[in-house]
Amino acid sequence: MANIKALKAIYDFYEDFLKGTPLACKKGCSTCCTTNVSMTTLEADYIWNSGLFTDSLYQKLKQAAKEEHFVPSTTINTSAAMCLSENQMPEETSPVTFDPCPLLTEDGLCSIYEVRPFSCRAMSSETVCTEGGEAYMPPFLVTINLAMYQIIEHIDREGWYGNMLDIMEMARRKKEDRTETADAMEGKIKTNRPLPCFIIPPDDIIRFKSFMRRLSQIETGDGKKVGDLLPDDWQIIT
């Protein structure tokens, strides 16, 4: 439960951070709401515990999981570790599909918007996607989003990562049964790993350090701060 409180605090901080970014996204805009959503088991637990994920939504998601869908080849921190050790990252070979997210309503609204995964929160654009055909995200926001993915994975480093369609099913199991479930879902989900480093463009380093100082001071609601959950010696590579 403590990690769920930390996740909520991180989400709230990120939403406040976004208020300074001019975005074209608005209610009912769902162009990017597809089945290509990757997440951690911590985020899935947050959704399950919210009470917003009803049995009818679960059935829709379970049905969608039967169809071909994107499966990430590595976790975000695994990719960062490969960059740190100068190893070549594996290519994404899983097909990217653009089927609508099964959690969308007929009006194009998210049924679990308040507790949506970070992948959904991070998908934003300064231009209207339906007009240009693609999203445009400010470069520094791309940097911040990547770091946020890494932080969330680090907090859930004893958990797993994968497509929402698979991770939500796994998180339905009791925690003591998840390792067995992970073995049964081998190939679909990946084991999370600790934060190895942040990969930051040289021009963003000063702003990023300022961002991290503010994030680290955020209270998680259990007598700790976000910084207490991160490695003391986290490093930046460019």
N, C-alpha and C positions, 0 to 999 in steps of 0.2 A: 504493500500500500504506500510505503514511503516513496518509492520510485515513481508511482503514479502521481503523487503530489508534486514531485520534482518536475515531471513531464508537463503537468498543468501549468506550473510556474514558468517553464521555458516557453510554452505556447503563448502565454499571456505576454511575456516579455517580447516575443517575436511580433505579436500583433501590434504592440505599441511601437516597435521599431518600424514596422511597415507604414505607419501613419505619416511618416515623412517622405514616402515614396509615391509619386503620382502614378496611379495605376488605372487602367481602363476597365478592369474587372468589375462586374456588378451583379446584383442578384438576378438569377435566371440564366447567366452566362455559363454554359456547360460544355463548350467545345472541347476543353481539355479533360473532361470527366469520362475517362475510358477505363478499361480493365488493366491498364498498364501502371498500376499503383503498387509500389514496393514499400514495405514497412517492417517494423520489428514486432516481436511478441509483446513488448511493453506497451506499444501503441494499441495493439489488439486488446490487451487487458483493459486499457483505459476505455476503449469502446464498449467492451462487454460489460464493464462495471457501471457504465453510465445509465443503463436502463433504456437507452434510445434504440439499441439494436434488438428489435423485436424478432419473434420467431418467423414472422412472414418475411422480414428482410433476410434472415438467415437462410430461408429456403430459396430465395431469389439468388443469393450469393452462391449457395451450394450448387444450384443448377448451372450458374455461369461457370463455376469451376470445372465442370465436365467438358467445357469447350476448350479448344486450344487457346493458350494465353501465354503472355510473356513471363519468363522465369529468369531473374538476374543471375549472371554467371558468378559474381562475387559480392561480398558486402562492401560498403563504402570504405570502412577501415582496412579491409583486406587490400583493396586497391591502393590506399594510401601507403600501406606497409610495403607493397610491391614497388611503388615509386621511390620510397625511402631506400630500399635495398637495390634499386635500379634493375629490378626484374621486370620482364615484359608482362603486361597484364593480358589475361585471356580475352579474346574477342567475344562480344555478345553474339551468340548463335541462335538464341531463342527468338522466334518470330514476334514482332511487335504488332499487335492487333489494335483496332480502333473501335471495338465494340463498346457501346455505352456502358458506364458503370451501372451495375444492377441496383445500386442504392439510390439512383436518381428517381425522382417523382415524375409524373407525366408533364409537369410544368417545368422540368429541368432544374429542380431544386434538390439539394442534397438532404437525404433523410437523417443523416447524422452530422450535420454541418458543425455543430458545437464541439464535437469530439473527433472530427475528421483527422486522418493521419497527417504527418508533416509533409509528405509528398504532395498532398492536395493543397496544403497551406502555402507551400513553396511555389506552386505553379501559378505564376502571375505574369502580367504583361503590361507594358506602357501603351501598347496599341491594341485595338480590337481584333482579336484573332480571326473572326469570321470575315473581316475585310481584307486582311493581308495574307491570310492562310497560315500564318505562324505567329508565335508569341515573340515579343522582344522584351528581354529582361535586362535591366542595368547591370553592367559587369560587376560592380561591387556587391550587388544583391546575389549574383551567382556565387561569389566567393563566400558570402555569409551563409547561404543555403547549404553549400557543401559542408561547411563547418558544423552547422546545426545537425545535419544528417549524422556526422561523425560523433557528435556529443551524445545524441540520443542512443546511438548504437553502443557507445561506451557505457552509458548508464545501464543498458540492458545487455552487457557483455556476456552474461551467462545464459542469454536467450538465443533467439533465432531470427532470421531475416528472409524475406521472400515476397512473392506477389501477395497482395491482400487476400485474394481468393483462397490461397493456401494457408497463409498465416492465421487468418481468422478461424479457420477450421481447427488448426492446431491449438490455438489459444482456448478453444472450447474445452479442451481436456484439462484435468487437474494437473498442477505443476509437476507432481511426482510421476505422472504418466507421460510427460512430454518428450523425454529422451527416447522412449520406446516409439512414440509417434514420429519423432524426427528420423529414426532409423527406417521406419516404414515409408517415409516421404523423401528418402534420399534422392537427390537430384533436383527436387523441387524447392527445398529450403536450404539455407546456409547457416552455419554457426556464427554468431556475432563474435567480435574480437575487440580488445581494448584499443583505445585511441593511440596510434603510433606517432602521429605528427599532424600538423595542419599544413596544407599546401596552399600558399598564399602568393599571388602575384606581387612583385616588388613594390609597385605603386600603391598597393592596398595595405601594406604592413602596418603603417601608423594608425590608420582608421580601424583596422581589424583589432589591434591591441586595445584600442579605446573601447571597442565593442565588447571585447572579452572581459575587460575590467568591470564594465557595467553589468554584464550577464553574471559574472562570478559573484556579485554582491546580492543577487536576487535570493530572497528567502524562499525556502521550499516548503515551509509550513510545519516542519518537524524539528525546529531548532537548528537546522543546518542551512547552508547557502549552496547555490549551484557549484561554486568553486570548490566546495568540500568534496564533491562527487567526481572531480576531474583530477588527472595526474598532477602532482606538484611540479613536475619537470616537463610539462608539455612543450614541444618545440615547433618551430615554423621552418619549413623549407620552401624555396621559391622555384 
